[in-house]
Amino acid sequence: MRLEQAQHRAGDAAPSTRPLKAETAFVDPQLERLFTQSLRRQLENLLQAVPLDEQQEQLREQMETLASTLLQDGQADHQQLVDLFAETASQLFRVYRQSELGEAQDTRQFFTRTGCVMAVKDAVHTCKDIYRVRAFIRGIDQAIRAQSTQGSAQPLHVLYPACGPFAPLLLPLIRHYKAQPQAGLRPLRITLIDIQEGAVQVLHNLIRDLDIEDYIEDVLCMDVMDYRPAQPVDLLVLEAMQRGFSREGHLSMARHLSRFLAADALMIPERIRVRAFLNEGQAEFVDQWQDAGYTHSSKVKPEAAATRVELGAILDLTLDSLRQLKEIQLGQGASVLECGRVQLPKDQPDLSHKLMLYCVEATTFGQEGVREYDSGISHPLPDTAVCIDFRPRAAEPDDLLLKSGDHIQFYYKLTGQPGFMPTWA
């Protein structure tokens, strides 16, 4: 983020007097502390040569406990979830450590034609994103049950691309099904895909330790954009995005894979809504989280929400709307998708001190979902290239200079660095 613009829009009187503080992390700090304590216990077990079969049994029991707790109608409170996820993460990290990845397998991060690919050493931490995992586990379970009531006894082909080393949005549920067979559910044929060789190596070991091989049709190490299934996909589970629907290739992957879905297929999340709003950086990212400890939609303060200027939805993505997005081809093989259009309010004097922000909210299935600040993927993302009612002293080539009352047309870049591109309209 460019310091001058960030500080100007935060409302500082002088650019050098008060830089913005770091944002509160989406992972509860207490979870990190408990996770470290649990890792120490795991290390002690390794040093004491705990038999592999005993370690595997501990992992299976923990994953079963995680899934069954998340599926209960009566929601566990936040502290119970923190304790549960800390212990689960430590069990998963045992599998990761024992996989003994080489440095290149573990640390390589790179860009493909559709976006950034996270290093395995970073991807393993996504299993600690409490409310993201919860929303997907509950949503996927409901989707599988919905598809099992359609009268077909044929196996349900579930595809989970860009799944990472732990496939955390699905495998706890599959272990739960293994431990407690569910009457009336269609048989599952699961295909897992990840482009990282190290992630696939860990994934094979995890599937073995969970004893769920009979559910897994295939584990593929490949670029999702090259995947073409032999049989139609009945349930697509896809989450390859970062805050503000940026950096990763979720949208490109979804468009590619939608061609291979069965006529009655479901996509999880079934809806992703991105909206744009304006707010002062200090109010949005600092003041309201001073005493929060962790971020969550329930902790958004009314005072911070009151200073926002809502602009509206710029992308509402469902399986139907995905297939109707208008693509515009540009030079050098690049293209963009046409998204929403909004108008800046007129005659509002404080817009020059506000950031443009993009916020993602995802409905996994039914009433289950991730709201703003519930997860790392739903933290608002500032766009510091948008300058409203002011001209920066040191302009950048990509600055978009706007004034109150202007209309903004949003496009989505389908490049190696995907994200929204606002333009004057």
C-alpha positions as CSV (number, residue, x, y, z in Angstrom):
1,M,0.0,0.0,0.0
2,R,1.3,3.4,-0.9
3,L,1.9,5.3,2.4
4,E,0.9,8.8,1.3
5,Q,-2.5,7.7,-0.1
6,A,-3.3,5.3,2.8
7,Q,-2.5,8.0,5.4
8,H,-4.4,10.7,3.4
9,R,-7.5,8.5,3.2
10,A,-7.2,7.5,6.9
11,G,-7.9,11.1,7.8
12,D,-4.5,12.0,9.2
13,A,-3.8,15.8,9.5
14,A,-0.2,15.3,8.4
15,P,1.1,12.2,6.5
16,S,4.0,11.6,8.8
17,T,2.2,11.9,12.2
18,R,0.4,8.6,12.5
19,P,0.9,5.6,10.2
20,L,-1.8,3.0,10.1
21,K,-1.4,0.1,12.5
22,A,-1.4,-3.5,11.3
23,E,-4.8,-5.1,10.9
24,T,-6.0,-7.6,13.5
25,A,-5.4,-11.2,12.3
26,F,-8.4,-13.4,11.3
27,V,-6.9,-16.3,13.4
28,D,-7.6,-15.8,17.1
29,P,-4.3,-15.2,18.9
30,Q,-5.3,-17.6,21.6
31,L,-5.7,-20.4,19.0
32,E,-2.1,-19.7,18.0
33,R,-0.9,-20.1,21.6
34,L,-2.9,-23.3,22.1
35,F,-1.6,-24.6,18.8
36,T,2.0,-24.1,19.9
37,Q,1.4,-25.9,23.1
38,S,-0.2,-28.8,21.3
39,L,2.8,-28.9,18.9
40,R,5.0,-29.3,21.9
41,R,3.0,-32.3,23.0
42,Q,3.2,-33.7,19.5
43,L,7.0,-33.3,19.6
44,E,7.2,-35.1,23.0
45,N,5.1,-38.0,21.5
46,L,7.6,-38.2,18.6
47,L,10.6,-38.2,20.9
48,Q,8.9,-40.9,23.0
49,A,8.4,-43.0,19.8
50,V,4.6,-43.2,20.0
51,P,3.6,-45.9,17.5
52,L,2.2,-44.7,14.1
53,D,-1.1,-46.6,14.6
54,E,-1.7,-44.8,17.8
55,Q,-0.9,-41.4,16.2
56,Q,-3.3,-42.3,13.4
57,E,-6.1,-43.2,15.8
58,Q,-5.6,-39.8,17.6
59,L,-5.9,-38.0,14.3
60,R,-9.1,-39.9,13.3
61,E,-10.8,-39.2,16.6
62,Q,-9.9,-35.5,16.4
63,M,-11.2,-35.1,12.9
64,E,-14.4,-37.0,13.8
65,T,-14.8,-34.7,16.9
66,L,-14.2,-31.6,14.7
67,A,-16.8,-32.6,12.1
68,S,-19.5,-33.8,14.5
69,T,-19.1,-30.6,16.6
70,L,-19.4,-28.3,13.5
71,L,-22.4,-30.2,12.3
72,Q,-24.4,-29.9,15.5
73,D,-27.4,-27.5,15.4
74,G,-26.4,-25.9,18.7
75,Q,-23.3,-23.9,17.8
76,A,-20.3,-24.3,20.0
77,D,-19.1,-21.0,21.4
78,H,-16.0,-19.3,20.1
79,Q,-13.7,-20.6,22.9
80,Q,-14.8,-24.2,22.4
81,L,-14.0,-23.8,18.7
82,V,-10.6,-22.2,19.4
83,D,-9.7,-25.2,21.6
84,L,-11.0,-27.7,19.1
85,F,-9.2,-26.2,16.1
86,A,-5.9,-25.8,18.0
87,E,-5.8,-29.5,18.7
88,T,-7.0,-30.5,15.2
89,A,-4.3,-28.3,13.6
90,S,-1.6,-29.8,15.7
91,Q,-2.7,-33.3,14.6
92,L,-2.7,-32.3,10.9
93,F,0.8,-30.7,11.3
94,R,2.1,-34.0,12.5
95,V,1.2,-35.5,9.1
96,Y,2.8,-32.5,7.4
97,R,6.1,-32.8,9.4
98,Q,6.3,-36.5,8.9
99,S,5.9,-36.1,5.2
100,E,9.4,-34.6,5.2
101,L,9.1,-32.3,2.2
102,G,12.2,-30.9,0.6
103,E,12.8,-27.2,0.7
104,A,11.6,-26.6,-2.8
105,Q,8.4,-28.6,-2.3
106,D,7.7,-26.7,0.9
107,T,8.5,-23.1,0.1
108,R,7.9,-22.6,-3.6
109,Q,5.3,-20.0,-4.3
110,F,4.6,-19.0,-7.9
111,F,2.2,-17.5,-10.4
112,T,0.3,-19.4,-13.1
113,R,-1.8,-18.0,-15.9
114,T,-4.7,-17.6,-13.5
115,G,-3.2,-16.4,-10.3
116,C,-0.9,-16.9,-7.3
117,V,-0.1,-20.4,-5.9
118,M,0.5,-20.4,-2.2
119,A,3.6,-22.2,-0.8
120,V,2.8,-25.4,1.1
121,K,4.3,-24.0,4.3
122,D,1.7,-21.2,4.2
123,A,-1.2,-23.3,2.9
124,V,-1.1,-25.6,5.9
125,H,-2.3,-22.7,8.1
126,T,-5.6,-22.4,6.3
127,C,-6.9,-25.2,8.5
128,K,-7.0,-22.7,11.4
129,D,-9.5,-20.4,9.7
130,I,-12.4,-21.4,12.1
131,Y,-15.5,-19.9,10.5
132,R,-14.4,-20.6,7.0
133,V,-14.0,-24.3,7.7
134,R,-17.2,-24.4,9.7
135,A,-19.3,-22.8,6.9
136,F,-17.9,-25.2,4.2
137,I,-18.2,-28.4,6.3
138,R,-21.9,-27.6,7.2
139,G,-22.7,-26.4,3.6
140,I,-21.1,-29.4,1.9
141,D,-22.9,-31.8,4.2
142,Q,-26.2,-30.2,3.4
143,A,-25.5,-30.2,-0.3
144,I,-24.6,-33.9,-0.3
145,R,-27.8,-34.7,1.6
146,A,-29.8,-32.6,-0.9
147,Q,-28.4,-34.5,-3.9
148,S,-29.0,-37.8,-2.1
149,T,-32.7,-37.1,-2.0
150,Q,-33.1,-36.9,-5.8
151,G,-33.7,-40.7,-6.1
152,S,-30.5,-41.6,-7.9
153,A,-28.3,-44.4,-6.3
154,Q,-25.4,-43.6,-8.6
155,P,-22.1,-42.4,-6.9
156,L,-21.8,-38.7,-6.4
157,H,-18.7,-37.3,-8.2
158,V,-17.2,-34.7,-5.9
159,L,-14.4,-32.5,-7.3
160,Y,-12.3,-30.4,-4.9
161,P,-9.6,-28.5,-6.9
162,A,-6.8,-26.4,-5.3
163,C,-7.4,-28.3,-2.2
164,G,-4.0,-27.8,-0.5
165,P,-2.2,-30.3,1.7
166,F,-5.1,-30.9,4.1
167,A,-8.2,-30.4,2.0
168,P,-9.7,-29.0,5.2
169,L,-13.1,-28.0,3.8
170,L,-14.0,-31.6,3.0
171,L,-11.8,-34.3,4.6
172,P,-13.0,-33.9,8.2
173,L,-16.6,-34.5,7.0
174,I,-15.5,-37.6,5.0
175,R,-13.8,-39.0,8.2
176,H,-17.1,-38.4,10.0
177,Y,-19.0,-40.3,7.4
178,K,-16.5,-43.1,7.7
179,A,-16.8,-43.3,11.4
180,Q,-20.6,-42.8,11.5
181,P,-22.1,-44.2,8.2
182,Q,-25.0,-42.0,7.1
183,A,-28.2,-43.7,6.0
184,G,-29.5,-42.6,2.7
185,L,-26.4,-40.8,1.4
186,R,-25.2,-41.6,-2.2
187,P,-21.8,-43.2,-2.4
188,L,-19.0,-40.6,-2.9
189,R,-16.3,-40.6,-5.6
190,I,-13.9,-37.8,-4.6
191,T,-11.3,-36.2,-6.9
192,L,-8.7,-34.0,-5.2
193,I,-6.4,-31.7,-7.3
194,D,-3.5,-29.5,-6.3
195,I,-0.7,-28.1,-8.4
196,Q,1.9,-28.3,-5.6
197,E,3.8,-31.5,-5.5
198,G,4.4,-31.1,-1.8
199,A,0.7,-30.6,-1.1
200,V,-0.2,-33.8,-2.9
201,Q,2.5,-35.7,-1.0
202,V,1.1,-34.6,2.3
203,L,-2.5,-35.2,1.1
204,H,-1.7,-38.9,0.2
205,N,-0.3,-39.4,3.7
206,L,-3.3,-37.7,5.3
207,I,-5.8,-39.9,3.4
208,R,-3.9,-43.0,4.5
209,D,-3.8,-41.9,8.1
210,L,-7.5,-41.1,8.1
211,D,-8.3,-44.4,6.5
212,I,-10.7,-42.9,3.9
213,E,-9.1,-44.3,0.7
214,D,-12.4,-46.0,-0.2
215,Y,-13.9,-42.5,-0.7
216,I,-11.1,-41.2,-2.9
217,E,-11.4,-41.7,-6.6
218,D,-8.2,-39.8,-7.5
219,V,-5.6,-37.4,-6.2
220,L,-4.0,-35.4,-9.0
221,C,-1.0,-33.1,-9.1
222,M,-1.8,-30.7,-12.0
223,D,-3.0,-27.3,-13.0
224,V,-6.8,-27.2,-12.6
225,M,-7.1,-25.4,-15.9
226,D,-5.8,-28.6,-17.6
227,Y,-8.3,-30.9,-15.9
228,R,-11.0,-32.6,-18.0
229,P,-12.9,-35.3,-16.1
230,A,-13.9,-38.6,-17.7
231,Q,-17.3,-38.4,-15.9
232,P,-19.5,-35.3,-15.2
233,V,-19.0,-33.6,-11.8
234,D,-22.0,-33.6,-9.5
235,L,-20.6,-31.4,-6.7
236,L,-17.8,-28.8,-7.2
237,V,-16.1,-27.6,-4.0
238,L,-13.9,-24.6,-4.9
239,E,-12.3,-22.0,-2.7
240,A,-9.2,-20.4,-4.3
241,M,-9.5,-16.8,-3.3
242,Q,-7.9,-14.2,-1.1
243,R,-9.5,-11.1,0.4
244,G,-11.3,-8.9,-2.1
245,F,-11.5,-11.9,-4.5
246,S,-7.9,-11.2,-5.5
247,R,-4.6,-12.9,-6.3
248,E,-5.8,-16.5,-6.7
249,G,-7.6,-18.0,-9.7
250,H,-11.0,-18.9,-8.3
251,L,-13.0,-17.2,-11.0
252,S,-11.0,-18.6,-13.9
253,M,-11.1,-22.1,-12.4
254,A,-14.9,-21.9,-11.8
255,R,-15.5,-20.8,-15.4
256,H,-13.3,-23.7,-16.8
257,L,-14.8,-26.4,-14.5
258,S,-18.4,-25.3,-15.1
259,R,-18.2,-26.9,-18.5
260,F,-17.9,-30.4,-16.9
261,L,-20.7,-30.2,-14.4
262,A,-23.7,-32.5,-14.6
263,A,-27.1,-30.9,-15.4
264,D,-28.2,-30.9,-11.8
265,A,-24.7,-30.3,-10.3
266,L,-24.1,-28.0,-7.3
267,M,-21.2,-25.6,-6.8
268,I,-19.9,-24.7,-3.3
269,P,-20.0,-21.8,-2.5
270,E,-23.3,-21.6,-4.3
271,R,-23.1,-17.8,-4.1
272,I,-20.2,-15.3,-3.8
273,R,-21.1,-11.6,-3.5
274,V,-18.6,-8.8,-3.7
275,R,-19.5,-5.3,-2.8
276,A,-17.7,-2.0,-2.8
277,F,-17.8,0.6,-0.1
278,L,-15.8,3.6,1.2
279,N,-14.4,4.2,4.7
280,E,-11.6,5.8,6.5
281,G,-8.7,3.3,7.0
282,Q,-8.2,4.3,10.7
283,A,-11.9,3.6,11.5
284,E,-12.2,0.4,9.4
285,F,-9.0,-1.3,10.2
286,V,-7.7,0.1,13.5
287,D,-10.1,1.8,15.9
288,Q,-12.9,-0.8,15.8
289,W,-10.5,-3.7,16.5
290,Q,-8.5,-2.1,19.4
291,D,-10.0,-4.4,22.0
292,A,-11.5,-7.1,19.8
293,G,-8.7,-9.8,20.0
294,Y,-9.9,-11.4,16.8
295,T,-12.1,-10.3,13.8
296,H,-15.6,-11.5,13.2
297,S,-18.8,-10.1,11.6
298,S,-20.4,-10.0,15.1
299,K,-17.7,-7.7,16.3
300,V,-18.0,-5.0,13.6
301,K,-18.7,-1.8,15.6
302,P,-21.7,0.4,14.8
303,E,-19.5,3.5,14.9
304,A,-17.2,2.1,12.2
305,A,-20.1,0.9,10.1
306,A,-21.7,4.3,10.4
307,T,-18.8,6.0,8.7
308,R,-19.0,3.7,5.6
309,V,-20.4,4.8,2.3
310,E,-21.9,1.7,0.7
311,L,-21.6,1.7,-3.1
312,G,-23.3,-1.6,-3.9
313,A,-22.6,-5.1,-5.3
314,I,-20.0,-5.3,-8.1
315,L,-20.1,-9.1,-8.5
316,D,-22.8,-11.6,-7.6
317,L,-21.5,-15.0,-8.6
318,T,-23.7,-18.1,-8.9
319,L,-23.5,-21.0,-11.2
320,D,-26.0,-19.3,-13.5
321,S,-24.4,-15.9,-13.5
322,L,-21.0,-17.4,-13.9
323,R,-22.0,-18.7,-17.3
324,Q,-23.4,-15.3,-18.4
325,L,-20.4,-13.1,-17.5
326,K,-19.3,-11.0,-20.5
327,E,-15.6,-11.5,-21.4
328,I,-13.7,-8.8,-23.2
329,Q,-10.5,-9.7,-25.0
330,L,-7.6,-7.3,-24.7
331,G,-4.1,-7.3,-26.2
332,Q,-1.3,-9.8,-25.4
333,G,-3.8,-12.6,-24.5
334,A,-5.3,-10.7,-21.6
335,S,-9.0,-10.4,-21.0
336,V,-11.4,-9.0,-18.5
337,L,-15.0,-9.8,-17.3
338,E,-17.5,-7.0,-17.2
339,C,-18.9,-6.6,-13.6
340,G,-21.1,-4.1,-11.8
341,R,-21.4,-0.3,-12.1
342,V,-21.9,2.1,-9.1
343,Q,-22.1,5.8,-8.6
344,L,-20.1,7.9,-6.0
345,P,-22.4,10.0,-3.9
346,K,-22.6,13.7,-4.7
347,D,-21.8,16.6,-2.5
348,Q,-20.3,14.5,0.4
349,P,-17.4,16.5,1.7
350,D,-15.3,13.7,3.3
351,L,-14.8,11.3,0.4
352,S,-11.2,12.4,-0.1
353,H,-10.3,10.8,3.2
354,K,-11.9,7.4,2.4
355,L,-10.5,4.3,0.9
356,M,-12.2,2.2,-1.7
357,L,-12.7,-1.3,-0.3
358,Y,-13.9,-4.6,-1.7
359,C,-15.6,-7.1,0.6
360,V,-16.5,-10.7,-0.1
361,E,-19.3,-12.6,1.5
362,A,-19.9,-16.3,0.5
363,T,-22.9,-18.5,0.9
364,T,-21.7,-22.1,0.9
365,F,-25.1,-23.7,0.9
366,G,-28.6,-22.8,2.2
367,Q,-28.1,-20.5,5.2
368,E,-24.4,-21.4,5.8
369,G,-21.8,-18.9,4.8
370,V,-18.9,-16.5,5.5
371,R,-19.7,-12.9,6.2
372,E,-17.3,-9.9,6.3
373,Y,-14.4,-10.4,8.8
374,D,-15.4,-14.0,9.6
375,S,-12.4,-15.3,7.6
376,G,-9.2,-14.3,5.9
377,I,-11.1,-14.4,2.6
378,S,-13.7,-12.0,3.8
379,H,-11.6,-9.2,5.2
380,P,-12.2,-6.0,3.2
381,L,-9.4,-5.2,0.7
382,P,-8.4,-1.5,0.1
383,D,-7.8,-0.3,-3.5
384,T,-5.3,2.6,-3.0
385,A,-5.2,3.4,-6.7
386,V,-8.7,5.0,-6.4
387,C,-8.3,8.7,-5.6
388,I,-11.6,10.5,-4.9
389,D,-11.7,14.3,-4.8
390,F,-8.0,14.7,-4.4
391,R,-4.9,14.4,-6.6
392,P,-1.9,12.6,-5.0
393,R,1.3,14.6,-4.9
394,A,3.2,11.7,-6.4
395,A,0.8,10.2,-8.9
396,E,1.2,6.6,-10.1
397,P,0.4,5.4,-13.7
398,D,-2.5,3.2,-12.4
399,D,-4.1,5.9,-10.3
400,L,-7.8,6.4,-11.0
401,L,-8.8,10.1,-10.4
402,L,-12.5,10.4,-9.6
403,K,-14.8,13.1,-8.1
404,S,-18.0,12.9,-6.2
405,G,-20.9,11.9,-8.4
406,D,-18.8,10.0,-10.9
407,H,-19.9,6.5,-12.1
408,I,-17.5,3.6,-11.8
409,Q,-17.5,0.6,-14.0
410,F,-15.8,-2.5,-12.6
411,Y,-14.0,-5.2,-14.6
412,Y,-12.3,-8.3,-13.4
413,K,-8.8,-9.1,-14.7
414,L,-8.3,-12.7,-15.9
415,T,-4.5,-12.6,-15.6
416,G,-1.8,-14.0,-13.5
417,Q,-2.7,-11.4,-10.9
418,P,-6.5,-11.4,-10.9
419,G,-8.6,-8.8,-9.2
420,F,-11.0,-5.9,-9.8
421,M,-10.1,-3.0,-12.1
422,P,-12.3,0.0,-11.6
423,T,-12.7,2.5,-14.5
424,W,-14.4,5.9,-14.9
425,A,-17.7,5.5,-16.7
